Structures are given as C-alpha cells and as structure tokens.
Amino acid sequence: MRDPIAIIQARMGSTRFPGKVMAEVGGKPILRHVYDRVMAAEGVSFAMVAADYESEQVHWYCWENGIPVFIASSDTIGVFARVQGAAAGCIGTDDYFLRVCADCPLIDPVSFMPLTEIARMADNHQLPESPDYIAYRRSSDGMPAIRTGQGLPELVRWSALDDRAIEAREHVTAGLYEMPGQCIWLDHPCDESNTVDTPEDLERLRPKIEASQIHQYERSSLS
C-alpha cells in the first residue's frame, strides 16, 4: 500500500469566525500551521488543500507558497463535494485518504501513523475484513473525536464516500460512523479542544500554538 494523501478542507466562510483559516499566529496563518504539521507526519505521501470557489485568499496563499490546492467549481455545494472532488483527482477507488480540518493548528503529526498502520495491515490481509473508516474516539464515552474539537485526522476509503457519506454535507464522514459499516476506532483521551471555532478559541490557543510551531515541534506520545 502506498502512503495515503491528506486532504485539508479549508474555506473562508465560517459563520462563527469568518476567515479563521487565514488568521495569523506566530507569523503564519492557521492553514500553514496545519499544513506543516501534516507534512511532518510519517505515513503521509503529500497534503493538499480542498477549498471552495469563493475562498480566493486561500487560493492565492496556496499558489504563492507552493501548497497543492483543489478549488471546487462555483456550483459545488458543501464540504462533502469539495473533499470528494479533491480525492477523485488523486487516488483510486480502493485507496485511502486522510481527512484533516484546517482549523486545527495543533494537530499532532504522531496521530497519523496509527491510522495508516491499520490500513497497511488491512491491505496485507492481516485483518479479518478491510475497514472503510479508521479514526479516533473519546475513550470516556465513545464520541467520535471529530465531534469533540480535538482535531485528529480520519482515514477514509474513497469508494465509501459514494454510497454511505452522501448525506453528510456538513460533516463529511458522519455517514460512515453513524451507519453500519466497517469502522475501526482508536481510543483517545480527547481531553481538551484544540479547534479554532471562534476568535476566543484562537486567543486561548495562541500561546500554545506559538510555543509549538513545527520547527520547534517535539513528537509527543498518544498515550
């Protein structure tokens, strides 16, 4: 199995914090913090940004800084279609990709490897069945980590998006973990939100982001 690509979904039109992915912290936008951390992760072949048609500031930043970007057409509606379009141009139907949100500037590079290792085991027929979705959940109550604000990646099989995620226009993978299917969950404490949803979140996380930029980053344990 080749290392999966990572798709970072980004747009300027957030309701609670418009333009948040381009808000600067430590001399670079949140989007760049996310991209650098994803690229520091082992088991990731490359990363690209999936942006909507209206997010011109994201488009220009990516072009000027050599970041691959997929720009959805003007008639594309919702994050699902953007991620689907980005994946379709890069991978085969049986391939996996990593989904990452652009508002998680503290995403841990170490968190990617456990997901890709399970996918590699499945590809080598070391598991009873091959999963369509591999992700983290909160160990205390089983809540999917993507809904806790923890900012952890998800590994998704491209072909699974067509038949089970079609209703998930806002949360791309909700159709995979809310309906029967081949899912593998990894427990995680999910003890503190590191997602930037509001200006207050950014100010709360700013000292931590500035202190742990990628050039200073020391890989931490998930335990």
ZAPATI-80614 format. One record per residue: residue number from 1; residue in three letters; x, y, z of N, C-alpha, C, O in turn. Coordinates in Angstrom, 1 decimal, padded with zeros to 4 digits. Layout:
BEGIN
   seq   type    neast   nnorth      nup   caeast   canorth     caup    ceast   cnorth      cup    oeast   onorth      oup
   NUM    ALA        X        Y        Z        X         Y        Z        X        Y        Z        X        Y        Z
...
***
This chain:
BEGIN
   seq   type    neast   nnorth      nup   caeast   canorth     caup    ceast   cnorth      cup    oeast   onorth      oup
     1    MET    000.8   -001.2    000.0    000.0     000.0    000.0    000.9    001.2    000.0    001.8    001.4    000.8
     2    ARG    000.6    002.2   -000.9    001.3     003.4   -000.9    000.8    004.3    000.3   -000.4    004.2    000.7
     3    ASP    001.6    005.2    000.7    001.2     006.1    001.8    000.0    007.0    001.3    000.0    007.5    000.1
     4    PRO   -001.0    007.2    002.1   -002.2     008.0    001.6   -001.9    009.5    001.6   -001.0    010.0    002.2
     5    ILE   -002.7    010.1    000.8   -002.6     011.6    000.7   -003.4    012.1    001.9   -004.3    011.4    002.4
     6    ALA   -003.2    013.4    002.2   -004.0     014.1    003.2   -004.7    015.2    002.5   -004.1    016.0    001.8
     7    ILE   -006.0    015.3    002.8   -006.8     016.4    002.2   -007.2    017.3    003.4   -007.9    016.9    004.3
     8    ILE   -006.8    018.6    003.3   -007.1     019.6    004.3   -008.3    020.5    003.8   -008.1    021.2    002.9
     9    GLN   -009.4    020.4    004.4   -010.6     021.1    004.0   -010.5    022.5    004.6   -010.4    022.7    005.8
    10    ALA   -010.6    023.5    003.7   -010.4     024.9    004.2   -011.4    025.8    003.4   -011.6    025.7    002.2
    11    ARG   -012.0    026.8    004.1   -012.8     027.8    003.5   -012.8    029.1    004.3   -012.5    029.0    005.5
    12    MET   -013.1    030.2    003.7   -013.1     031.5    004.4   -014.4    031.8    005.1   -014.5    032.7    005.9
    13    GLY   -015.5    031.1    004.7   -016.8     031.5    005.1   -017.3    030.9    006.4   -018.5    030.6    006.4
    14    SER   -016.5    030.7    007.4   -017.0     030.2    008.7   -018.0    031.2    009.3   -017.8    032.4    009.2
    15    THR   -019.1    030.7    009.8   -020.2     031.5    010.4   -019.7    032.2    011.7   -019.9    033.4    011.8
    16    ARG   -019.1    031.5    012.6   -018.7     032.0    013.9   -017.4    032.8    013.8   -017.1    033.6    014.7
    17    PHE   -016.5    032.5    012.8   -015.2     033.2    012.8   -014.8    033.2    011.3   -014.0    032.4    010.8
    18    PRO   -015.4    034.2    010.5   -015.1     034.3    009.1   -013.6    034.5    008.9   -012.9    035.3    009.6
    19    GLY   -013.0    033.8    007.9   -011.6     033.9    007.6   -010.6    033.3    008.6   -009.4    033.6    008.6
    20    LYS   -011.1    032.4    009.5   -010.3     031.9    010.5   -009.1    031.1    010.0   -008.0    031.2    010.7
    21    VAL   -009.2    030.4    008.9   -008.1     029.6    008.5   -006.9    030.5    008.1   -005.8    030.0    008.0
    22    MET   -007.1    031.8    007.8   -006.1     032.7    007.4   -005.7    033.6    008.5   -004.9    034.5    008.3
    23    ALA   -006.2    033.4    009.7   -005.8     034.2    010.9   -004.4    033.9    011.2   -004.0    032.7    011.3
    24    GLU   -003.6    034.9    011.5   -002.2     034.7    011.7   -001.9    034.5    013.2   -002.4    035.1    014.1
    25    VAL   -001.0    033.5    013.4   -000.5     033.2    014.7    001.0    032.9    014.5    001.4    032.0    013.7
    26    GLY    001.9    033.5    015.3    003.3     033.3    015.2    003.9    033.5    013.8    004.8    032.9    013.3
    27    GLY    003.3    034.5    013.1    003.8     034.9    011.8    003.3    034.1    010.6    003.8    034.3    009.5
    28    LYS    002.4    033.2    010.8    001.8     032.5    009.6    000.4    032.1    009.9    000.0    032.0    011.1
    29    PRO   -000.4    031.9    008.8   -001.8     031.6    009.1   -002.1    030.2    009.6   -001.2    029.4    009.5
    30    ILE   -003.2    030.1    010.2   -003.6     028.8    010.8   -003.4    027.7    009.8   -003.0    026.6    010.1
    31    LEU   -003.9    027.9    008.6   -003.8     026.9    007.5   -002.3    026.4    007.3   -002.1    025.2    007.1
    32    ARG   -001.4    027.3    007.4    000.0     026.9    007.3    000.5    026.1    008.4    001.2    025.1    008.2
    33    HIS    000.0    026.4    009.6    000.4     025.6    010.8   -000.1    024.1    010.6    000.6    023.2    010.8
    34    VAL   -001.4    024.0    010.1   -001.9     022.7    009.8   -001.2    022.0    008.8   -000.8    020.8    008.9
    35    TYR   -000.9    022.7    007.6   -000.2     022.0    006.5    001.2    021.5    007.0    001.6    020.4    006.6
    36    ASP    001.9    022.4    007.7    003.3     022.0    008.2    003.2    020.8    009.1    004.1    019.9    009.0
    37    ARG    002.3    020.7    009.9    002.2     019.6    010.8    001.8    018.3    010.1    002.3    017.2    010.4
    38    VAL    000.9    018.4    009.1    000.5     017.2    008.3    001.7    016.7    007.6    002.0    015.5    007.5
    39    MET    002.5    017.6    007.0    003.7     017.2    006.2    004.8    016.7    007.1    005.7    016.0    006.6
    40    ALA    004.7    016.9    008.4    005.7     016.4    009.3    005.3    014.9    009.8    006.1    014.3    010.4
    41    ALA    004.1    014.5    009.4    003.6     013.2    009.9    004.2    012.1    009.0    004.3    012.2    007.8
    42    GLU    004.7    011.0    009.6    005.1     009.8    008.9    003.9    009.1    008.3    002.8    009.1    008.9
    43    GLY    004.1    008.5    007.2    003.0     007.7    006.6    002.0    008.6    005.7    001.0    008.1    005.3
    44    VAL    002.4    009.8    005.4    001.6     010.7    004.6    002.4    011.0    003.3    003.5    011.5    003.4
    45    SER    001.9    010.7    002.2    002.6     010.9    000.9    002.7    012.4    000.6    003.8    012.9    000.3
    46    PHE    001.6    013.1    000.6    001.6     014.5    000.4    000.3    015.1    000.9   -000.7    014.3    001.1
    47    ALA    000.2    016.4    001.0   -001.0     017.0    001.5   -001.5    018.0    000.5   -000.7    018.7   -000.2
    48    MET   -002.8    018.2    000.4   -003.4     019.2   -000.5   -004.6    019.8    000.2   -005.2    019.2    001.1
    49    VAL   -004.8    021.1   -000.1   -006.0     021.8    000.4   -007.1    021.7   -000.5   -007.0    021.8   -001.7
    50    ALA   -008.3    021.5    000.0   -009.6     021.5   -000.7   -010.4    022.7   -000.3   -010.8    022.8    000.8
    51    ALA   -010.5    023.7   -001.2   -011.1     025.0   -000.9   -012.3    025.2   -001.8   -012.5    024.6   -002.9
    52    ASP   -013.2    026.0   -001.3   -014.4     026.3   -002.1   -014.1    027.5   -003.1   -013.0    028.1   -003.0
    53    TYR   -015.0    027.7   -004.0   -014.7     028.6   -005.1   -014.5    030.0   -004.6   -013.8    030.8   -005.2
    54    GLU   -015.2    030.4   -003.5   -015.2     031.8   -003.0   -014.0    032.2   -002.2   -013.7    033.3   -002.0
    55    SER   -013.2    031.2   -001.8   -012.1     031.4   -000.8   -010.8    031.8   -001.5   -009.9    031.1   -001.5
    56    GLU   -010.9    033.0   -002.2   -009.8     033.4   -003.0   -008.5    033.6   -002.2   -007.4    033.4   -002.7
    57    GLN   -008.6    034.1   -001.0   -007.4     034.3   -000.2   -006.7    033.0    000.1   -005.5    033.0    000.1
    58    VAL   -007.4    031.9    000.3   -006.8     030.6    000.4   -006.2    030.2   -000.9   -005.0    029.7   -000.9
    59    HIS   -006.8    030.4   -002.0   -006.3     030.0   -003.3   -004.9    030.7   -003.5   -003.9    030.0   -003.8
    60    TRP   -004.9    032.0   -003.3   -003.7     032.8   -003.6   -002.6    032.4   -002.6   -001.4    032.3   -003.0
    61    TYR   -002.9    032.2   -001.4   -001.9     031.8   -000.4   -001.2    030.5   -000.8    000.0    030.3   -000.8
    62    CYS   -002.1    029.5   -001.2   -001.5     028.2   -001.6   -000.7    028.3   -002.9    000.4    027.7   -002.9
    63    TRP   -001.1    029.1   -003.8   -000.4     029.2   -005.1    001.0    029.9   -004.8    002.0    029.5   -005.3
    64    GLU    001.0    030.9   -004.0    002.2     031.7   -003.7    003.2    030.9   -002.8    004.4    031.2   -002.8
    65    ASN    002.7    029.9   -002.1    003.6     029.2   -001.2    003.8    027.7   -001.6    004.3    026.9   -000.8
    66    GLY    003.4    027.4   -002.8    003.7     026.0   -003.3    002.9    024.9   -002.6    003.3    023.8   -002.6
    67    ILE    001.7    025.2   -002.1    000.8     024.2   -001.5   -000.2    023.8   -002.5   -000.9    024.6   -003.0
    68    PRO   -000.2    022.5   -002.8   -001.3     022.0   -003.7   -002.7    022.3   -003.3   -003.0    022.2   -002.1
    69    VAL   -003.5    022.8   -004.2   -004.9     023.2   -003.8   -005.8    022.7   -004.9   -005.6    022.9   -006.0
    70    PHE   -007.0    022.1   -004.4   -008.1     021.8   -005.3   -009.1    022.9   -005.0   -009.5    023.1   -003.9
    71    ILE   -009.6    023.5   -006.1   -010.6     024.6   -006.0   -011.9    024.0   -006.6   -012.0    023.7   -007.8
    72    ALA   -012.9    024.0   -005.8   -014.2     023.5   -006.3   -014.8    024.5   -007.2   -014.6    025.7   -007.2
    73    SER   -015.6    024.0   -008.1   -016.3     024.8   -009.1   -017.4    025.7   -008.4   -017.7    025.4   -007.3
    74    SER   -017.8    026.7   -009.1   -018.7     027.7   -008.4   -020.1    027.0   -008.1   -020.8    027.6   -007.3
    75    ASP   -020.4    025.9   -008.8   -021.7     025.3   -008.5   -021.6    024.1   -007.5   -022.6    023.4   -007.3
    76    THR   -020.4    023.9   -006.9   -020.2     022.9   -005.9   -020.8    023.3   -004.6   -020.5    024.4   -004.1
    77    ILE   -021.6    022.5   -004.0   -022.2     022.9   -002.7   -021.7    021.9   -001.6   -021.8    020.7   -001.7
    78    GLY   -021.2    022.5   -000.5   -020.9     021.8    000.7   -019.5    021.2    000.7   -018.8    021.0   -000.3
    79    VAL   -019.0    021.0    001.9   -017.7     020.4    002.1   -017.5    019.0    001.6   -016.4    018.6    001.1
    80    PHE   -018.6    018.2    001.6   -018.5     016.9    001.1   -018.1    016.9   -000.3   -017.2    016.1   -000.7
    81    ALA   -018.7    017.7   -001.1   -018.4     017.7   -002.6   -017.0    018.2   -002.8   -016.3    017.7   -003.7
    82    ARG   -016.5    019.1   -002.0   -015.1     019.6   -002.1   -014.1    018.5   -001.9   -013.2    018.3   -002.6
    83    VAL   -014.3    017.8   -000.8   -013.4     016.7   -000.4   -013.5    015.6   -001.4   -012.5    015.0   -001.8
    84    GLN   -014.7    015.3   -001.8   -014.9     014.2   -002.8   -014.2    014.6   -004.1   -013.5    013.7   -004.7
    85    GLY   -014.3    015.8   -004.6   -013.6     016.3   -005.8   -012.1    016.2   -005.7   -011.5    015.8   -006.6
    86    ALA   -011.6    016.6   -004.6   -010.1     016.6   -004.4   -009.6    015.2   -004.4   -008.6    014.9   -005.0
    87    ALA   -010.3    014.3   -003.7   -009.9     012.9   -003.7   -010.0    012.2   -005.1   -009.1    011.4   -005.4
    88    ALA   -011.0    012.5   -005.8   -011.2     011.9   -007.1   -010.1    012.2   -008.1   -009.8    011.3   -008.9
    89    GLY   -009.5    013.3   -007.9   -008.4     013.7   -008.9   -007.1    013.1   -008.5   -006.1    013.3   -009.2
    90    CYS   -007.0    012.4   -007.4   -005.6     012.0   -006.9   -005.5    010.5   -006.6   -004.4    010.0   -006.7
    91    ILE   -006.6    009.8   -006.3   -006.5     008.4   -005.8   -007.5    007.5   -006.5   -008.4    007.9   -007.2
    92    GLY   -007.2    006.2   -006.4   -008.1     005.2   -006.9   -009.3    004.9   -006.0   -009.2    005.3   -004.8
    93    THR   -010.3    004.2   -006.5   -011.5     004.0   -005.7   -011.2    003.1   -004.4   -012.0    003.3   -003.4
    94    ASP   -010.2    002.3   -004.4   -009.9     001.4   -003.3   -008.9    002.1   -002.4   -008.5    001.5   -001.3
    95    ASP   -008.4    003.2   -002.7   -007.3     003.8   -001.9   -007.9    004.6   -000.7   -009.1    005.0   -000.7
    96    TYR   -007.1    004.8    000.3   -007.5     005.6    001.4   -006.9    007.0    001.3   -006.0    007.2    000.6
    97    PHE   -007.6    007.9    002.0   -007.0     009.3    002.1   -007.3    009.7    003.6   -008.2    009.3    004.2
    98    LEU   -006.5    010.7    004.0   -006.6     011.2    005.3   -007.4    012.6    005.3   -007.0    013.4    004.5
    99    ARG   -008.4    012.7    006.1   -009.2     014.0    006.1   -008.7    014.8    007.3   -008.7    014.3    008.4
   100    VAL   -008.4    016.0    007.0   -008.0     016.9    008.1   -008.7    018.3    008.0   -009.0    018.7    006.9
   101    CYS   -009.1    018.8    009.1   -009.7     020.2    009.1   -008.7    021.3    009.3   -007.7    021.1    010.0
   102    ALA   -008.9    022.4    008.5   -007.9     023.4    008.5   -008.0    024.3    009.7   -007.2    025.3    009.8
   103    ASP   -008.9    024.1    010.7   -008.9     024.9    011.9   -008.4    024.2    013.1   -008.7    024.5    014.2
   104    CYS   -007.4    023.3    012.9   -006.8     022.5    014.0   -005.3    022.7    014.0   -004.6    021.8    013.6
   105    PRO   -004.8    023.9    014.4   -003.4     024.3    014.2   -002.5    023.5    015.2   -001.3    023.6    015.1
   106    LEU   -003.0    022.7    016.1   -002.2     021.9    017.0   -002.3    020.4    016.7   -002.0    019.6    017.5
   107    ILE   -002.8    020.0    015.5   -002.9     018.6    015.1   -001.6    017.9    015.3   -000.6    018.5    014.8
   108    ASP   -001.6    016.8    015.9   -000.3     016.1    016.3    000.1    015.2    015.1   -000.6    014.3    014.7
   109    PRO    001.3    015.4    014.6    001.8     014.6    013.5    001.9    013.1    013.9    001.7    012.2    013.0
   110    VAL    002.1    012.8    015.1    002.1     011.4    015.6    000.8    010.7    015.4    000.8    009.5    015.3
   111    SER   -000.3    011.4    015.4   -001.6     010.8    015.4   -001.9    010.2    014.0   -002.9    009.4    013.9
   112    PHE   -001.2    010.4    013.0   -001.4     009.9    011.7   -001.0    008.4    011.5   -001.7    007.6    010.9
   113    MET    000.2    008.1    012.1    000.8     006.8    011.9   -000.1    005.6    012.3   -000.2    004.6    011.6
   114    PRO   -000.8    005.7    013.5   -001.6     004.5    013.9   -002.7    004.2    012.9   -003.1    003.1    012.7
   115    LEU   -003.3    005.3    012.3   -004.3     005.1    011.3   -003.8    004.4    010.0   -004.3    003.4    009.5
   116    THR   -002.6    004.9    009.5   -002.1     004.3    008.3   -001.5    002.9    008.5   -001.5    002.1    007.6
   117    GLU   -001.1    002.6    009.7   -000.6     001.3    010.0   -001.7    000.2    010.0   -001.5   -000.9    009.4
   118    ILE   -002.9    000.6    010.5   -004.0    -000.3    010.4   -004.4   -000.5    009.0   -004.7   -001.6    008.6
   119    ALA   -004.4    000.5    008.2   -004.8     000.4    006.8   -003.8   -000.5    006.0   -004.1   -001.3    005.2
   120    ARG   -002.5   -000.4    006.4   -001.5    -001.2    005.8   -001.7   -002.7    006.2   -001.5   -003.6    005.3
   121    MET   -002.1   -002.9    007.4   -002.4    -004.3    007.8   -003.6   -004.9    007.0   -003.5   -006.0    006.6
   122    ALA   -004.6   -004.0    006.8   -005.7    -004.5    006.1   -005.3   -004.8    004.6   -005.8   -005.8    004.1
   123    ASP   -004.5   -004.0    004.1   -004.0    -004.2    002.7   -003.2   -005.5    002.6   -003.2   -006.1    001.5
   124    ASN   -002.5   -005.8    003.6   -001.7    -007.0    003.6   -002.5   -008.3    004.1   -001.9   -009.3    004.4
   125    HIS   -003.8   -008.1    004.2   -004.7    -009.2    004.6   -004.4   -009.7    006.0   -004.5   -010.9    006.3
   126    GLN   -004.0   -008.8    006.9   -003.7    -009.2    008.3   -004.9   -008.9    009.2   -004.8   -009.2    010.4
   127    LEU   -006.0   -008.4    008.7   -007.2    -008.2    009.4   -008.3   -009.1    008.8   -008.3   -009.4    007.6
   128    PRO   -009.3   -009.4    009.6   -010.4    -010.2    009.1   -011.2   -009.6    007.9   -011.5   -010.2    007.0
   129    GLU   -011.4   -008.3    008.0   -012.0    -007.5    007.0   -011.3   -006.2    006.8   -010.6   -005.7    007.7
   130    SER   -011.5   -005.6    005.6   -010.8    -004.4    005.3   -011.7   -003.2    005.7   -012.8   -003.1    005.1
   131    PRO   -011.3   -002.3    006.6   -012.2    -001.2    007.0   -012.3   -000.1    006.0   -011.4    000.1    005.1
   132    ASP   -013.5    000.6    006.0   -013.7     001.8    005.2   -013.3    003.1    005.9   -013.1    004.1    005.3
   133    TYR   -013.3    003.0    007.2   -013.1     004.2    008.0   -012.3    003.8    009.3   -012.6    002.9    010.0
   134    ILE   -011.2    004.6    009.5   -010.4     004.4    010.7   -010.2    005.8    011.4   -009.7    006.7    010.7
   135    ALA   -010.5    005.9    012.6   -010.5     007.2    013.3   -010.4    007.0    014.8   -010.4    005.9    015.3
   136    TYR   -010.3    008.2    015.5   -010.2     008.2    016.9   -011.6    008.5    017.5   -012.4    009.1    016.9
   137    ARG   -011.8    008.0    018.7   -013.0     008.3    019.5   -012.5    008.6    020.9   -011.5    008.2    021.4
   138    ARG   -013.4    009.4    021.6   -013.1     009.7    023.0   -013.2    008.5    023.9   -014.3    007.9    023.9
   139    SER   -012.2    008.2    024.6   -012.2     006.9    025.4   -013.2    006.9    026.5   -013.7    005.8    026.9
   140    SER   -013.6    008.1    027.0   -014.6     008.1    028.1   -016.0    007.7    027.7   -016.7    007.1    028.5
   141    ASP   -016.4    008.1    026.5   -017.8     007.9    026.1   -018.0    007.4    024.7   -019.1    007.2    024.3
   142    GLY   -016.9    007.2    023.9   -017.0     006.7    022.6   -017.4    007.7    021.5   -017.7    007.4    020.4
   143    MET   -017.5    009.0    021.9   -017.8     010.1    021.0   -016.7    010.2    019.9   -015.5    010.3    020.3
   144    PRO   -017.0    010.2    018.6   -016.0     010.4    017.6   -015.2    011.7    017.8   -015.8    012.7    018.1
   145    ALA   -013.9    011.5    017.8   -013.0     012.7    018.1   -013.3    013.9    017.2   -013.1    015.0    017.7
   146    ILE   -013.7    013.7    016.0   -014.0     014.8    015.1   -015.1    015.7    015.6   -015.2    016.8    015.2
   147    ARG   -015.9    015.2    016.6   -017.0     015.9    017.2   -016.7    016.5    018.5   -017.5    017.1    019.2
   148    THR   -015.4    016.3    019.0   -015.0     016.8    020.3   -014.2    018.0    020.2   -013.8    018.6    021.3
   149    GLY   -013.8    018.4    019.0   -012.9     019.6    018.9   -011.5    019.2    019.1   -010.6    020.1    019.3
   150    GLN   -011.1    018.0    019.2   -009.8     017.5    019.4   -008.9    017.8    018.2   -007.7    017.9    018.4
   151    GLY   -009.4    017.7    017.0   -008.6     018.0    015.9   -007.7    016.8    015.5   -006.4    017.0    015.4
   152    LEU   -008.2    015.7    015.3   -007.5     014.5    015.0   -007.8    014.0    013.6   -009.0    014.3    013.1
   153    PRO   -006.9    013.4    012.8   -007.2     013.0    011.5   -008.2    011.8    011.4   -008.3    011.1    012.4
   154    GLU   -008.7    011.6    010.2   -009.6     010.4    009.9   -009.0    009.8    008.6   -008.5    010.5    007.8
   155    LEU   -009.0    008.5    008.6   -008.6     007.8    007.4   -009.9    007.2    006.7   -010.6    006.4    007.4
   156    VAL   -010.1    007.5    005.4   -011.3     007.1    004.8   -011.0    006.4    003.4   -010.1    006.9    002.7
   157    ARG   -011.7    005.4    003.1   -011.6     004.8    001.8   -012.4    005.6    000.8   -013.6    005.8    001.1
   158    TRP   -011.8    005.9   -000.3   -012.5     006.8   -001.2   -013.8    006.2   -001.7   -014.8    006.9   -001.8
   159    SER   -013.9    004.9   -002.0   -015.1     004.3   -002.5   -016.3    004.4   -001.5   -017.4    004.4   -001.9
   160    ALA   -016.0    004.5   -000.2   -017.0     004.5    000.8   -017.8    005.8    000.8   -018.9    005.9    001.2
   161    LEU   -017.2    006.9    000.3   -017.8     008.2    000.2   -019.1    008.1   -000.6   -020.1    008.8   -000.3
   162    ASP   -019.0    007.4   -001.7   -020.1     007.4   -002.7   -021.4    006.9   -002.1   -022.5    007.4   -002.3
   163    ASP   -021.3    005.7   -001.4   -022.5     005.1   -001.0   -023.0    005.3    000.4   -024.2    005.0    000.7
   164    ARG   -022.1    005.8    001.3   -022.6     005.9    002.7   -022.4    007.3    003.2   -022.9    007.6    004.3
   165    ALA   -021.7    008.2    002.6   -021.5     009.5    003.1   -022.2    010.6    002.3   -022.0    011.8    002.6
   166    ILE   -023.1    010.2    001.4   -023.7     011.1    000.5   -024.6    012.1    001.3   -024.8    013.2    000.8
   167    GLU   -025.1    011.7    002.4   -026.0     012.6    003.2   -025.2    013.6    004.1   -025.7    014.5    004.7
   168    ALA   -023.9    013.3    004.2   -023.1     014.1    005.1   -022.5    015.3    004.5   -021.3    015.3    004.1
   169    ARG   -023.3    016.3    004.3   -022.9     017.5    003.6   -022.0    018.4    004.5   -021.1    019.1    004.0
   170    GLU   -022.3    018.5    005.7   -021.5     019.3    006.6   -020.3    018.5    007.2   -019.2    019.0    007.2
   171    HIS   -020.6    017.4    007.8   -019.6     016.5    008.4   -019.4    015.4    007.4   -020.2    014.4    007.3
   172    VAL   -018.3    015.4    006.7   -018.1     014.5    005.6   -018.2    013.1    005.9   -018.8    012.3    005.1
   173    THR   -017.7    012.7    007.1   -017.6     011.2    007.4   -018.8    010.8    008.3   -018.7    009.6    008.7
   174    ALA   -019.7    011.6    008.6   -020.8     011.2    009.6   -021.5    010.0    009.0   -021.9    009.1    009.8
   175    GLY   -021.7    009.9    007.7   -022.4     008.8    007.2   -021.7    007.4    007.4   -022.3    006.4    007.3
   176    LEU   -020.4    007.5    007.6   -019.6     006.3    007.8   -019.7    005.8    009.2   -019.8    004.5    009.4
   177    TYR   -019.7    006.7    010.2   -019.7     006.2    011.6   -021.1    006.1    012.2   -021.3    005.7    013.3
   178    GLU   -022.1    006.7    011.5   -023.5     006.6    012.0   -024.3    005.5    011.4   -025.4    005.3    011.8
   179    MET   -023.8    004.9    010.3   -024.5     003.8    009.7   -023.6    002.5    009.7   -022.4    002.6    009.9
   180    PRO   -024.2    001.4    009.6   -023.5     000.1    009.6   -022.4    000.1    008.6   -022.6    000.6    007.5
   181    GLY   -021.2   -000.4    008.9   -020.1    -000.4    008.0   -018.8   -000.9    008.7   -018.8   -001.1    009.9
   182    GLN   -017.8   -001.0    008.0   -016.5    -001.4    008.5   -015.7   -000.2    009.1   -015.0    000.5    008.3
   183    CYS   -015.9    000.0    010.4   -015.2     001.1    011.0   -014.2    000.5    012.1   -014.6   -000.5    012.8
   184    ILE   -013.1    001.1    012.3   -012.2     000.8    013.3   -011.9    002.0    014.1   -011.5    003.1    013.6
   185    TRP   -012.1    001.9    015.4   -012.0     003.1    016.3   -010.7    002.9    017.2   -010.5    001.8    017.7
   186    LEU   -010.0    004.0    017.4   -008.9     004.0    018.3   -009.2    005.0    019.4   -009.7    006.1    019.2
   187    ASP   -009.0    004.5    020.7   -009.4     005.4    021.8   -008.4    006.5    022.0   -007.2    006.3    021.8
   188    HIS   -008.9    007.7    022.4   -008.0     008.8    022.7   -008.7    009.6    023.8   -009.9    009.7    023.9
   189    PRO   -007.9    010.2    024.7   -008.5     011.0    025.8   -009.4    012.1    025.4   -010.4    012.4    026.0
   190    CYS   -009.0    012.8    024.3   -009.8     014.0    023.8   -010.1    014.9    024.9   -011.3    015.3    025.1
   191    ASP   -009.1    015.2    025.7   -009.3     016.0    027.0   -009.4    017.5    026.8   -009.9    018.1    027.7
   192    GLU   -009.0    018.0    025.7   -009.0     019.5    025.5   -009.2    019.8    024.1   -008.5    019.3    023.2
   193    SER   -010.2    020.7    023.8   -010.4     021.1    022.4   -009.2    021.9    021.9   -008.8    022.9    022.6
   194    ASN   -008.7    021.6    020.7   -007.7     022.4    020.1   -008.1    022.9    018.7   -007.3    023.2    017.8
   195    THR   -009.4    023.0    018.5   -010.0     023.5    017.3   -010.3    025.0    017.4   -010.8    025.4    018.5
   196    VAL   -010.1    025.8    016.4   -010.4     027.2    016.4   -011.7    027.4    015.7   -011.8    027.4    014.5
   197    ASP   -012.8    027.6    016.5   -014.1     027.8    016.0   -014.5    029.3    016.2   -015.3    029.8    015.4
   198    THR   -013.9    030.0    017.2   -014.3     031.4    017.4   -013.0    032.2    017.7   -011.9    031.6    017.9
   199    PRO   -013.1    033.5    017.6   -011.9     034.3    018.0   -011.4    034.1    019.4   -010.2    034.1    019.7
   200    GLU   -012.4    033.7    020.3   -011.9     033.4    021.7   -011.1    032.1    021.7   -010.1    032.0    022.5
   201    ASP   -011.4    031.1    020.9   -010.6     029.9    020.8   -009.2    030.3    020.4   -008.2    029.7    020.9
   202    LEU   -009.1    031.1    019.4   -007.8     031.5    018.9   -006.9    032.1    020.0   -005.7    031.8    020.1
   203    GLU   -007.5    033.0    020.7   -006.7     033.7    021.8   -006.4    032.7    022.9   -005.3    032.8    023.5
   204    ARG   -007.3    031.8    023.2   -007.0     030.8    024.2   -005.8    029.9    023.8   -005.0    029.5    024.6
   205    LEU   -005.8    029.5    022.5   -004.8     028.6    022.0   -003.5    029.3    021.5   -002.5    028.6    021.3
   206    ARG   -003.5    030.6    021.3   -002.4     031.3    020.7   -001.1    031.0    021.4   -000.1    030.7    020.7
   207    PRO   -001.0    031.1    022.7    000.3     030.8    023.4    000.9    029.4    023.1    002.1    029.2    022.9
   208    LYS    000.0    028.5    023.1    000.4     027.1    022.8    000.8    026.9    021.3    001.8    026.2    021.1
   209    ILE    000.1    027.5    020.4    000.5     027.5    019.0    001.8    028.1    018.8    002.7    027.5    018.1
   210    GLU    002.0    029.3    019.3    003.3     030.0    019.2    004.5    029.2    019.8    005.6    029.3    019.3
   211    ALA    004.2    028.5    020.9    005.3     027.8    021.5    005.6    026.5    020.9    006.6    025.8    021.2
   212    SER    004.8    026.0    020.0    005.0     024.6    019.5    004.9    024.6    017.9    004.3    023.7    017.4
   213    GLN    005.5    025.6    017.3    005.5     025.7    015.9    006.3    024.5    015.4    007.2    023.9    016.1
   214    ILE    006.1    024.2    014.1    006.7     022.9    013.6    008.2    022.8    013.7    008.7    021.7    013.9
   215    HIS    008.9    024.0    013.5    010.3     023.9    013.6    010.8    023.6    015.0    012.0    023.3    015.3
   216    GLN    009.9    023.8    016.0    010.3     023.6    017.4    009.6    022.3    017.9    009.7    021.9    019.1
   217    TYR    008.8    021.7    017.0    007.9     020.6    017.5    008.6    019.3    017.9    009.5    018.8    017.2
   218    GLU    008.2    018.8    019.0    008.8     017.6    019.5    007.6    016.6    019.5    006.6    016.8    020.2
   219    ARG    007.8    015.5    018.9    006.7     014.5    018.8    006.3    014.0    020.2    007.2    013.6    021.0
   220    SER    005.0    014.0    020.4    004.5     013.5    021.7    003.9    012.2    021.6    003.6    011.7    020.5
   221    SER    003.7    011.5    022.7    003.0     010.2    022.8    001.5    010.4    022.8    001.0    011.3    023.4
   222    LEU    000.8    009.5    022.2   -000.6     009.5    022.2   -001.2    008.9    023.5   -002.4    008.9    023.8
   223    SER   -000.3    008.3    024.3   -000.8     007.5    025.5   -001.1    008.5    026.6   -001.6    008.1    027.7
***
